[in-house]
Every structure is written in C-alpha cells, then in structure tokens.
Amino acid sequence: MKEKDKIGTITISVFKTDNFFTSFEIKTDNENVLPVTYVIEDTLKKY
C-alpha cells in the first residue's frame, strides 16, 4: 500500500454558550484543505 502524504490539519473546537447553544471554531493549517472545512462547517450548522 502506498504511503499517504499529509496535506493539512483541521482542528475543531467546541464551545457551550451561556444560553445552552453550542458553537464551533474550525481552523486549518493549510488552505488546501479548506473545501473539507466547508463541508464540516455546513454539517455542524445542522447540529
């Protein structure tokens, strides 16, 4: 099996607000993975 090359890291932080809602912060270390962060963000908005 061919070794995979890492192209970036996505970090998701989860916060609980005072009014019991949950908020998320998504950070990436490389703009090459931005399309993946958009999918994650859209999915988390439904949460």
PQR file with spaces between the fields and no chain letter, atoms N, CA, C, O and H, PARSE charges and radii, in Angstrom:
ATOM       1  N    MET     1       0.844   -1.184    0.000 -0.4000 1.5000
ATOM       2  CA   MET     1       0.000    0.000    0.000 -0.0000 2.0000
ATOM       3  C    MET     1       0.888    1.245    0.000  0.5500 1.7000
ATOM       4  O    MET     1       1.865    1.321    0.745 -0.5500 1.4000
ATOM       5  N    LYS     2       0.547    2.191   -0.819 -0.4000 1.5000
ATOM       6  CA   LYS     2       1.320    3.415   -0.940 -0.0000 2.0000
ATOM       7  C    LYS     2       1.116    4.304    0.275  0.5500 1.7000
ATOM       8  O    LYS     2       0.000    4.448    0.773 -0.5500 1.4000
ATOM       9  H    LYS     2      -0.246    2.130   -1.424  0.4000 1.0000
ATOM      10  N    GLU     3       2.214    4.905    0.751 -0.4000 1.5000
ATOM      11  CA   GLU     3       2.129    5.822    1.890 -0.0000 2.0000
ATOM      12  C    GLU     3       1.411    7.099    1.460  0.5500 1.7000
ATOM      13  O    GLU     3       1.606    7.581    0.344 -0.5500 1.4000
ATOM      14  H    GLU     3       3.121    4.788    0.347  0.4000 1.0000
ATOM      15  N    LYS     4       0.585    7.642    2.345 -0.4000 1.5000
ATOM      16  CA   LYS     4      -0.196    8.843    2.031 -0.0000 2.0000
ATOM      17  C    LYS     4       0.563   10.086    2.473  0.5500 1.7000
ATOM      18  O    LYS     4       1.210   10.093    3.519 -0.5500 1.4000
ATOM      19  H    LYS     4       0.426    7.250    3.251  0.4000 1.0000
ATOM      20  N    ASP     5       0.477   11.126    1.672 -0.4000 1.5000
ATOM      21  CA   ASP     5       1.097   12.400    2.007 -0.0000 2.0000
ATOM      22  C    ASP     5       0.074   13.287    2.705  0.5500 1.7000
ATOM      23  O    ASP     5      -1.015   13.522    2.181 -0.5500 1.4000
ATOM      24  H    ASP     5      -0.050   11.121    0.822  0.4000 1.0000
ATOM      25  N    LYS     6       0.424   13.771    3.868 -0.4000 1.5000
ATOM      26  CA   LYS     6      -0.457   14.660    4.621 -0.0000 2.0000
ATOM      27  C    LYS     6      -0.452   16.036    3.958  0.5500 1.7000
ATOM      28  O    LYS     6       0.609   16.588    3.667 -0.5500 1.4000
ATOM      29  H    LYS     6       1.309   13.580    4.294  0.4000 1.0000
ATOM      30  N    ILE     7      -1.649   16.588    3.720 -0.4000 1.5000
ATOM      31  CA   ILE     7      -1.724   17.907    3.086 -0.0000 2.0000
ATOM      32  C    ILE     7      -2.208   18.991    4.037  0.5500 1.7000
ATOM      33  O    ILE     7      -2.169   20.172    3.688 -0.5500 1.4000
ATOM      34  H    ILE     7      -2.511   16.139    3.956  0.4000 1.0000
ATOM      35  N    GLY     8      -2.661   18.620    5.227 -0.4000 1.5000
ATOM      36  CA   GLY     8      -3.098   19.635    6.168 -0.0000 2.0000
ATOM      37  C    GLY     8      -3.777   19.037    7.382  0.5500 1.7000
ATOM      38  O    GLY     8      -4.073   17.844    7.432 -0.5500 1.4000
ATOM      39  H    GLY     8      -2.693   17.661    5.510  0.4000 1.0000
ATOM      40  N    THR     9      -4.016   19.901    8.363 -0.4000 1.5000
ATOM      41  CA   THR     9      -4.676   19.510    9.600 -0.0000 2.0000
ATOM      42  C    THR     9      -5.853   20.429    9.841  0.5500 1.7000
ATOM      43  O    THR     9      -5.757   21.641    9.645 -0.5500 1.4000
ATOM      44  H    THR     9      -3.775   20.870    8.322  0.4000 1.0000
ATOM      45  N    ILE    10      -6.969   19.848   10.267 -0.4000 1.5000
ATOM      46  CA   ILE    10      -8.161   20.614   10.626 -0.0000 2.0000
ATOM      47  C    ILE    10      -8.405   20.416   12.119  0.5500 1.7000
ATOM      48  O    ILE    10      -8.430   19.288   12.611 -0.5500 1.4000
ATOM      49  H    ILE    10      -7.047   18.863   10.426  0.4000 1.0000
ATOM      50  N    THR    11      -8.585   21.524   12.829 -0.4000 1.5000
ATOM      51  CA   THR    11      -8.861   21.475   14.261 -0.0000 2.0000
ATOM      52  C    THR    11     -10.238   22.064   14.511  0.5500 1.7000
ATOM      53  O    THR    11     -10.547   23.163   14.050 -0.5500 1.4000
ATOM      54  H    THR    11      -8.566   22.440   12.429  0.4000 1.0000
ATOM      55  N    ILE    12     -11.068   21.320   15.248 -0.4000 1.5000
ATOM      56  CA   ILE    12     -12.414   21.782   15.580 -0.0000 2.0000
ATOM      57  C    ILE    12     -12.502   21.968   17.086  0.5500 1.7000
ATOM      58  O    ILE    12     -12.261   21.029   17.845 -0.5500 1.4000
ATOM      59  H    ILE    12     -10.817   20.427   15.622  0.4000 1.0000
ATOM      60  N    SER    13     -12.843   23.163   17.518 -0.4000 1.5000
ATOM      61  CA   SER    13     -13.071   23.443   18.932 -0.0000 2.0000
ATOM      62  C    SER    13     -14.567   23.605   19.144  0.5500 1.7000
ATOM      63  O    SER    13     -15.255   24.211   18.322 -0.5500 1.4000
ATOM      64  H    SER    13     -13.039   23.925   16.902  0.4000 1.0000
ATOM      65  N    VAL    14     -15.067   23.063   20.245 -0.4000 1.5000
ATOM      66  CA   VAL    14     -16.495   23.097   20.547 -0.0000 2.0000
ATOM      67  C    VAL    14     -16.691   23.894   21.829  0.5500 1.7000
ATOM      68  O    VAL    14     -15.995   23.680   22.821 -0.5500 1.4000
ATOM      69  H    VAL    14     -14.509   22.571   20.913  0.4000 1.0000
ATOM      70  N    PHE    15     -17.658   24.826   21.794 -0.4000 1.5000
ATOM      71  CA   PHE    15     -17.933   25.692   22.937 -0.0000 2.0000
ATOM      72  C    PHE    15     -19.408   25.641   23.289  0.5500 1.7000
ATOM      73  O    PHE    15     -20.260   25.535   22.407 -0.5500 1.4000
ATOM      74  H    PHE    15     -18.224   25.000   20.988  0.4000 1.0000
ATOM      75  N    LYS    16     -19.707   25.715   24.561 -0.4000 1.5000
ATOM      76  CA   LYS    16     -21.096   25.829   25.012 -0.0000 2.0000
ATOM      77  C    LYS    16     -21.287   27.276   25.465  0.5500 1.7000
ATOM      78  O    LYS    16     -20.534   27.779   26.299 -0.5500 1.4000
ATOM      79  H    LYS    16     -19.015   25.801   25.278  0.4000 1.0000
ATOM      80  N    THR    17     -22.288   27.929   24.915 -0.4000 1.5000
ATOM      81  CA   THR    17     -22.540   29.326   25.251 -0.0000 2.0000
ATOM      82  C    THR    17     -23.424   29.423   26.496  0.5500 1.7000
ATOM      83  O    THR    17     -23.952   28.416   26.969 -0.5500 1.4000
ATOM      84  H    THR    17     -22.899   27.520   24.237  0.4000 1.0000
ATOM      85  N    ASP    18     -23.578   30.628   27.016 -0.4000 1.5000
ATOM      86  CA   ASP    18     -24.388   30.843   28.218 -0.0000 2.0000
ATOM      87  C    ASP    18     -25.847   30.472   28.015  0.5500 1.7000
ATOM      88  O    ASP    18     -26.525   30.097   28.971 -0.5500 1.4000
ATOM      89  H    ASP    18     -23.149   31.445   26.631  0.4000 1.0000
ATOM      90  N    ASN    19     -26.337   30.567   26.802 -0.4000 1.5000
ATOM      91  CA   ASN    19     -27.743   30.245   26.542 -0.0000 2.0000
ATOM      92  C    ASN    19     -27.912   28.801   26.049  0.5500 1.7000
ATOM      93  O    ASN    19     -28.874   28.479   25.353 -0.5500 1.4000
ATOM      94  H    ASN    19     -25.787   30.872   26.025  0.4000 1.0000
ATOM      95  N    PHE    20     -26.962   27.946   26.422 -0.4000 1.5000
ATOM      96  CA   PHE    20     -27.023   26.497   26.181 -0.0000 2.0000
ATOM      97  C    PHE    20     -26.951   26.088   24.709  0.5500 1.7000
ATOM      98  O    PHE    20     -27.324   24.970   24.355 -0.5500 1.4000
ATOM      99  H    PHE    20     -26.180   28.208   26.987  0.4000 1.0000
ATOM     100  N    PHE    21     -26.479   26.977   23.869 -0.4000 1.5000
ATOM     101  CA   PHE    21     -26.220   26.614   22.480 -0.0000 2.0000
ATOM     102  C    PHE    21     -24.769   26.159   22.355  0.5500 1.7000
ATOM     103  O    PHE    21     -23.940   26.440   23.221 -0.5500 1.4000
ATOM     104  H    PHE    21     -26.176   27.886   24.157  0.4000 1.0000
ATOM     105  N    THR    22     -24.487   25.476   21.301 -0.4000 1.5000
ATOM     106  CA   THR    22     -23.119   25.019   21.047 -0.0000 2.0000
ATOM     107  C    THR    22     -22.575   25.786   19.854  0.5500 1.7000
ATOM     108  O    THR    22     -23.254   25.947   18.840 -0.5500 1.4000
ATOM     109  H    THR    22     -25.161   25.249   20.597  0.4000 1.0000
ATOM     110  N    SER    23     -21.350   26.252   19.986 -0.4000 1.5000
ATOM     111  CA   SER    23     -20.705   26.913   18.860 -0.0000 2.0000
ATOM     112  C    SER    23     -19.406   26.172   18.536  0.5500 1.7000
ATOM     113  O    SER    23     -18.839   25.484   19.385 -0.5500 1.4000
ATOM     114  H    SER    23     -20.798   26.120   20.810  0.4000 1.0000
ATOM     115  N    PHE    24     -18.958   26.323   17.314 -0.4000 1.5000
ATOM     116  CA   PHE    24     -17.791   25.615   16.829 -0.0000 2.0000
ATOM     117  C    PHE    24     -16.809   26.600   16.212  0.5500 1.7000
ATOM     118  O    PHE    24     -17.199   27.622   15.648 -0.5500 1.4000
ATOM     119  H    PHE    24     -19.419   26.882   16.625  0.4000 1.0000
ATOM     120  N    GLU    25     -15.537   26.274   16.331 -0.4000 1.5000
ATOM     121  CA   GLU    25     -14.492   27.048   15.666 -0.0000 2.0000
ATOM     122  C    GLU    25     -13.644   26.058   14.882  0.5500 1.7000
ATOM     123  O    GLU    25     -13.132   25.088   15.441 -0.5500 1.4000
ATOM     124  H    GLU    25     -15.220   25.443   16.789  0.4000 1.0000
ATOM     125  N    ILE    26     -13.500   26.303   13.608 -0.4000 1.5000
ATOM     126  CA   ILE    26     -12.741   25.405   12.744 -0.0000 2.0000
ATOM     127  C    ILE    26     -11.507   26.146   12.245  0.5500 1.7000
ATOM     128  O    ILE    26     -11.603   27.239   11.688 -0.5500 1.4000
ATOM     129  H    ILE    26     -13.915   27.091   13.154  0.4000 1.0000
ATOM     130  N    LYS    27     -10.345   25.530   12.457 -0.4000 1.5000
ATOM     131  CA   LYS    27      -9.085   26.122   11.999 -0.0000 2.0000
ATOM     132  C    LYS    27      -8.351   25.109   11.143  0.5500 1.7000
ATOM     133  O    LYS    27      -8.452   23.900   11.352 -0.5500 1.4000
ATOM     134  H    LYS    27     -10.267   24.642   12.910  0.4000 1.0000
ATOM     135  N    THR    28      -7.615   25.623   10.180 -0.4000 1.5000
ATOM     136  CA   THR    28      -6.804   24.768    9.327 -0.0000 2.0000
ATOM     137  C    THR    28      -5.411   25.369    9.188  0.5500 1.7000
ATOM     138  O    THR    28      -5.234   26.585    9.267 -0.5500 1.4000
ATOM     139  H    THR    28      -7.532   26.605   10.010  0.4000 1.0000
ATOM     140  N    ASP    29      -4.447   24.519    8.985 -0.4000 1.5000
ATOM     141  CA   ASP    29      -3.076   24.999    8.835 -0.0000 2.0000
ATOM     142  C    ASP    29      -2.655   25.122    7.372  0.5500 1.7000
ATOM     143  O    ASP    29      -1.506   25.439    7.066 -0.5500 1.4000
ATOM     144  H    ASP    29      -4.591   23.531    8.921  0.4000 1.0000
ATOM     145  N    ASN    30      -3.612   24.863    6.473 -0.4000 1.5000
ATOM     146  CA   ASN    30      -3.260   24.873    5.058 -0.0000 2.0000
ATOM     147  C    ASN    30      -4.521   25.124    4.241  0.5500 1.7000
ATOM     148  O    ASN    30      -5.543   24.474    4.460 -0.5500 1.4000
ATOM     149  H    ASN    30      -4.546   24.605    6.721  0.4000 1.0000
ATOM     150  N    GLU    31      -4.455   26.045    3.320 -0.4000 1.5000
ATOM     151  CA   GLU    31      -5.648   26.363    2.528 -0.0000 2.0000
ATOM     152  C    GLU    31      -6.051   25.249    1.571  0.5500 1.7000
ATOM     153  O    GLU    31      -7.146   25.292    1.011 -0.5500 1.4000
ATOM     154  H    GLU    31      -3.624   26.572    3.142  0.4000 1.0000
ATOM     155  N    ASN    32      -5.206   24.269    1.375 -0.4000 1.5000
ATOM     156  CA   ASN    32      -5.551   23.141    0.505 -0.0000 2.0000
ATOM     157  C    ASN    32      -6.680   22.291    1.074  0.5500 1.7000
ATOM     158  O    ASN    32      -7.336   21.566    0.326 -0.5500 1.4000
ATOM     159  H    ASN    32      -4.317   24.234    1.830  0.4000 1.0000
ATOM     160  N    VAL    33      -6.919   22.362    2.370 -0.4000 1.5000
ATOM     161  CA   VAL    33      -7.980   21.569    2.993 -0.0000 2.0000
ATOM     162  C    VAL    33      -9.234   22.403    3.264  0.5500 1.7000
ATOM     163  O    VAL    33     -10.165   21.916    3.906 -0.5500 1.4000
ATOM     164  H    VAL    33      -6.386   22.950    2.978  0.4000 1.0000
ATOM     165  N    LEU    34      -9.274   23.629    2.794 -0.4000 1.5000
ATOM     166  CA   LEU    34     -10.450   24.483    3.001 -0.0000 2.0000
ATOM     167  C    LEU    34     -11.750   23.866    2.499  0.5500 1.7000
ATOM     168  O    LEU    34     -12.766   23.989    3.184 -0.5500 1.4000
ATOM     169  H    LEU    34      -8.518   24.025    2.272  0.4000 1.0000
ATOM     170  N    PRO    35     -11.774   23.207    1.337 -0.5600 1.5000
ATOM     171  CA   PRO    35     -13.045   22.596    0.907  0.2800 2.0000
ATOM     172  C    PRO    35     -13.598   21.593    1.930  0.5500 1.7000
ATOM     173  O    PRO    35     -14.813   21.472    2.089 -0.5500 1.4000
ATOM     174  N    VAL    36     -12.725   20.896    2.604 -0.4000 1.5000
ATOM     175  CA   VAL    36     -13.178   19.944    3.625 -0.0000 2.0000
ATOM     176  C    VAL    36     -13.763   20.699    4.817  0.5500 1.7000
ATOM     177  O    VAL    36     -14.751   20.257    5.404 -0.5500 1.4000
ATOM     178  H    VAL    36     -11.738   20.995    2.475  0.4000 1.0000
ATOM     179  N    THR    37     -13.167   21.827    5.177 -0.4000 1.5000
ATOM     180  CA   THR    37     -13.697   22.603    6.317 -0.0000 2.0000
ATOM     181  C    THR    37     -15.088   23.136    6.004  0.5500 1.7000
ATOM     182  O    THR    37     -15.916   23.265    6.905 -0.5500 1.4000
ATOM     183  H    THR    37     -12.365   22.186    4.701  0.4000 1.0000
ATOM     184  N    TYR    38     -15.354   23.448    4.743 -0.4000 1.5000
ATOM     185  CA   TYR    38     -16.684   23.943    4.377 -0.0000 2.0000
ATOM     186  C    TYR    38     -17.742   22.855    4.580  0.5500 1.7000
ATOM     187  O    TYR    38     -18.846   23.139    5.044 -0.5500 1.4000
ATOM     188  H    TYR    38     -14.681   23.344    4.011  0.4000 1.0000
ATOM     189  N    VAL    39     -17.407   21.627    4.236 -0.4000 1.5000
ATOM     190  CA   VAL    39     -18.334   20.514    4.434 -0.0000 2.0000
ATOM     191  C    VAL    39     -18.577   20.301    5.930  0.5500 1.7000
ATOM     192  O    VAL    39     -19.715   20.115    6.360 -0.5500 1.4000
ATOM     193  H    VAL    39     -16.510   21.396    3.860  0.4000 1.0000
ATOM     194  N    ILE    40     -17.508   20.331    6.710 -0.4000 1.5000
ATOM     195  CA   ILE    40     -17.633   20.160    8.161 -0.0000 2.0000
ATOM     196  C    ILE    40     -18.481   21.275    8.751  0.5500 1.7000
ATOM     197  O    ILE    40     -19.363   21.017    9.569 -0.5500 1.4000
ATOM     198  H    ILE    40     -16.584   20.482    6.361  0.4000 1.0000
ATOM     199  N    GLU    41     -18.223   22.503    8.345 -0.4000 1.5000
ATOM     200  CA   GLU    41     -18.975   23.654    8.862 -0.0000 2.0000
ATOM     201  C    GLU    41     -20.463   23.530    8.528  0.5500 1.7000
ATOM     202  O    GLU    41     -21.308   23.754    9.395 -0.5500 1.4000
ATOM     203  H    GLU    41     -17.506   22.712    7.680  0.4000 1.0000
ATOM     204  N    ASP    42     -20.785   23.186    7.312 -0.4000 1.5000
ATOM     205  CA   ASP    42     -22.187   23.024    6.915 -0.0000 2.0000
ATOM     206  C    ASP    42     -22.862   21.918    7.723  0.5500 1.7000
ATOM     207  O    ASP    42     -24.020   22.052    8.120 -0.5500 1.4000
ATOM     208  H    ASP    42     -20.098   23.004    6.608  0.4000 1.0000
ATOM     209  N    THR    43     -22.147   20.843    7.961 -0.4000 1.5000
ATOM     210  CA   THR    43     -22.694   19.733    8.737 -0.0000 2.0000
ATOM     211  C    THR    43     -22.920   20.147   10.188  0.5500 1.7000
ATOM     212  O    THR    43     -23.955   19.822   10.770 -0.5500 1.4000
ATOM     213  H    THR    43     -21.207   20.735    7.639  0.4000 1.0000
ATOM     214  N    LEU    44     -21.965   20.859   10.774 -0.4000 1.5000
ATOM     215  CA   LEU    44     -22.089   21.267   12.171 -0.0000 2.0000
ATOM     216  C    LEU    44     -23.202   22.292   12.379  0.5500 1.7000
ATOM     217  O    LEU    44     -23.781   22.361   13.463 -0.5500 1.4000
ATOM     218  H    LEU    44     -21.125   21.123   10.301  0.4000 1.0000
ATOM     219  N    LYS    45     -23.503   23.078   11.365 -0.4000 1.5000
ATOM     220  CA   LYS    45     -24.600   24.050   11.480 -0.0000 2.0000
ATOM     221  C    LYS    45     -25.945   23.351   11.665  0.5500 1.7000
ATOM     222  O    LYS    45     -26.879   23.931   12.219 -0.5500 1.4000
ATOM     223  H    LYS    45     -23.033   23.022   10.484  0.4000 1.0000
ATOM     224  N    LYS    46     -26.042   22.108   11.201 -0.4000 1.5000
ATOM     225  CA   LYS    46     -27.271   21.345   11.348 -0.0000 2.0000
ATOM     226  C    LYS    46     -27.377   20.688   12.726  0.5500 1.7000
ATOM     227  O    LYS    46     -28.439   20.190   13.099 -0.5500 1.4000
ATOM     228  H    LYS    46     -25.283   21.637   10.750  0.4000 1.0000
ATOM     229  N    TYR    47     -26.289   20.689   13.468 -0.4000 1.5000
ATOM     230  CA   TYR    47     -26.214   20.025   14.759 -0.0000 2.0000
ATOM     231  C    TYR    47     -26.953   20.798   15.821  0.5500 1.7000
ATOM     232  O    TYR    47     -26.991   20.377   16.977 -0.5500 1.4000
ATOM     233  H    TYR    47     -25.427   21.094   13.165  0.4000 1.0000
